[in-house]
Amino acid sequence: MTLEVNRLETMDPLNPADFALGRVVHVYGRDLLPYDCDEFTKEFYRRNFNVVDFKAIDITTPALPRPTAVRCARCRVGQGYHVCSLI
């Protein structure tokens, strides 16, 4: 395993058109997703690429429901059972 950039990664340089909103970009072995940009970047894309739609992509994940605690009748006695520690 090496951390050096291989020949295939250097042969395909990235340009500003590759960083459009919603387009996945592969950089140094990782996938990046541009989901929003600032006003300067929006103006750059308007002038150079005639892009007019800059709707930000929602990347929030829904909150998972909290698990409910299940209590064992034996736990109230004060004995520590292994199943009681899974709560």
C-alpha positions as MATLAB code, in Angstrom:
seq = 'MTLEVNRLETMDPLNPADFALGRVVHVYGRDLLPYDCDEFTKEFYRRNFNVVDFKAIDITTPALPRPTAVRCARCRVGQGYHVCSLI';
ca = [
       0.000    0.000    0.000;
       1.406    3.370   -0.974;
       0.247    6.916   -0.385;
       1.699    8.165   -3.650;
      -0.510    9.298   -6.509;
      -0.486    6.714   -9.265;
      -0.324    7.382  -13.014;
      -4.077    6.960  -13.543;
      -4.916    9.603  -10.960;
      -2.619   12.184  -12.540;
      -3.766   11.559  -16.117;
      -7.289   12.849  -15.530;
      -7.014   16.331  -14.011;
     -10.090   17.888  -12.490;
     -11.502   21.143  -13.804;
     -14.156   23.500  -12.384;
     -16.931   21.811  -14.381;
     -16.307   18.602  -12.405;
     -17.316   20.333   -9.154;
     -20.928   21.049  -10.113;
     -23.485   20.678   -7.341;
     -24.664   17.105   -6.959;
     -21.876   15.572   -9.039;
     -19.650   13.117   -7.164;
     -15.936   13.852   -7.575;
     -13.254   11.244   -6.884;
     -10.251   12.902   -5.165;
      -7.344   10.952   -3.667;
      -9.368    7.782   -3.285;
     -12.399    9.461   -1.723;
     -15.748   10.411   -3.185;
     -16.713   14.031   -2.563;
     -20.170   15.478   -3.091;
     -20.422   19.266   -3.500;
     -23.842   20.056   -2.029;
     -23.783   23.865   -1.692;
     -21.601   26.840   -2.587;
     -21.059   30.487   -1.719;
     -22.026   33.556   -3.786;
     -18.567   33.916   -5.344;
     -18.680   30.342   -6.659;
     -22.232   30.815   -7.940;
     -21.167   33.912   -9.876;
     -18.169   32.028  -11.301;
     -20.400   29.211  -12.572;
     -22.918   31.718  -13.975;
     -20.239   33.520  -15.985;
     -18.217   30.534  -17.166;
     -20.721   27.673  -17.465;
     -24.128   29.406  -17.759;
     -25.430   27.531  -14.729;
     -28.515   29.108  -13.178;
     -29.807   26.392  -10.816;
     -27.916   26.428   -7.516;
     -30.386   24.625   -5.288;
     -28.539   23.161   -2.317;
     -28.783   19.407   -1.859;
     -30.256   18.253    1.451;
     -27.701   15.984    3.114;
     -29.272   15.729    6.554;
     -30.100   12.251    7.686;
     -33.268   11.547    9.646;
     -32.771   10.980   13.342;
     -32.984    7.365   14.390;
     -35.555    6.539   17.050;
     -34.090    6.035   20.486;
     -34.288    2.450   21.699;
     -36.579    1.868   24.638;
     -35.076    0.491   27.803;
     -36.181   -2.994   28.748;
     -35.816   -3.772   32.410;
     -35.459   -7.195   33.844;
     -37.367   -8.086   37.003;
     -34.172   -9.556   38.469;
     -32.277   -6.254   38.082;
     -34.361   -4.565   40.751;
     -33.005   -7.004   43.333;
     -29.498   -5.647   42.809;
     -27.978   -8.670   41.127;
     -25.987   -7.844   38.026;
     -26.863  -10.131   35.170;
     -25.122   -9.805   31.786;
     -28.445   -9.274   29.992;
     -29.132   -6.294   32.268;
     -25.977   -4.514   31.106;
     -27.230   -4.489   27.499;
     -29.773   -1.797   28.355;
];
